[in-house]
């Protein structure tokens, strides 16, 4: 394994963890009406770190409407792409 591949792999792992944190915090925001103030700050941080990657994908891939719900495919696409790129980076 090369040093650059390992570095890229670790950065992608950190990004995946931030994506998971964003997903959980968004669900907590939807499920809980009175969330603690740290949840709002954590959501702001996770959105700031992930939105520059999600926004260009979201502009090209529109959410799928399922009745009254909208499924954001951009998040899923970015998450899967990060997993694939991470596995490639660690195999270098």
N, C-alpha and C positions, 0 to 999 in steps of 0.2 A: 504494500500500500504506500503510495507516495504521500509526501507531506502536504502537498496542495490538495490532493483528493481528500485526505483526512480533514483538513481545515474546511473545505467546502462542505463536506459531510456533516461536520459539527455545526456549521452555520445553518445548514438546512434543517438539522435536528432541532436547533433552537427556534427556528422559524416555525416548524411544525408544532412545537410546544406552545408557542405564542398563538398560533391558529386555534389549537385546542382550547387554550384559555379564553380566547375571544368567543368561541362557540359556547362554552360553559357560562361565561358571564352574560352573554346575550340571552341564553335560556333563563338564567337567574333573573335577569331584568324583566323578562316577559312573565315568568311564573310568580315572582314576588312583587307585591305592590309597594311595600315599605322596606326596601333594601338599605343596608348600611351605607354610609357615605364612601367607604373605601371601594365599594363595588363600582360606583360611578367613576371614580378616579382610575381604577384598574381598566374599566371599559374604554376610557379615553386613551390610555396608554396602548392597549392592544389594538385599538382601531388606528391609532397613529402609526404603528409599526406595520400593520398588515394592509391598510387601505391603499398605499402606493402600488402594491402588487395586485390587489383585487380589482381596483377601479378600471384599469385597461381591459381586463377580462370581462368585467361586468358590462362595459360599453359594447362589447362584441356579442356576448351571450346574454340574452335577456332572461329574466326569471320566468319559470314555467308557472302558469296560473292553474291551480287545482281548486276550482270552486272559489271559496273565499280566502284561500291560502295562496301564497306565492313562494315557490321553491327557488332559492338562489343557487343556480348551478355554478356560478363563478367560484364560490367558496369550495365546492366539491372538486372542480377542475383544478384549481390551484393546489388544493390539499393533495390530490392524487399525483399531480405533476411534481410537487415537492418530495413526495415519497419515492417516486421513480428516480428523480435526479439524485436523491440522497443515496439510494442503493447503487446507482452508477458511480457516484463520487467515492463511496467507500470501497468499491471494487477496483478502482484505479491503483 
